[in-house]
Amino acid sequence: MITATLLAGCGSSEAPKSLEVAATAYTLAESETKKGNVGLAAWGDQLEPGMKAIAVSRDLIDEGLTHGTAVKIEGLPGEYVVLDKMNRRWTNKIDIFMGTDRKQAREWGRQTVTIQWAAD
């Protein structure tokens, strides 16, 4: 079971952190995930269609976007949970998990969005 700190009512007296990042999308296609372990995220979580998950560039981990962090993404409903991390070549970027919907992922393309998460 995955637990996450929710932005609302998290008990922190600090305002949520906010950052503008590049956002792309990915799916369970083997070409987009770990070869031989489709859906296995970098922290060991198994991604499944319907999950609201994101991968973060490793520089964002230092900003507090660690495994299990709940994130609001501008323009998308609900909260997403950090369950994956990206290759070291990426910076200031998130990748939004879209299950098996490659059409939706392609339509998303690359956008600049503001994300919010609870400060530590």
C-alpha positions, 0 to 999 in steps of 0.5 A: 500500500502506498501512503502519501502526505496530502497537501490539505490537512498535512499539519505543516504550518508552512505554505506548500512549495511550488515550482514550474517544471517541464512535464511530459507523459509516459505509459506502460509501453515497454519502450517507455519503462524498464525492459523486462519489468514493464511498470516497475518504477525506480523505487520498486513500485509496480505501476498499474493503469488508473494510478495517479503517479509521476516520475521526477528528475533527480534534481527535484528529489533534493527539492523535497519531491521524494518517494511518496510525495503527493503533488498537485499539477496545474491543469490536472484534477486530483493529486499525483504521487511520486513513485518513479525517478527519471534518468539523470540526464533530465533536470527540472522535469516530471513525467506523468504516468498515463497507464496504457493510454498512448494517445492521451500521452501523445496529446499531452506532449510537452508542457510547462506546468506549475506543481505544488507539494507540502513543504517538509 
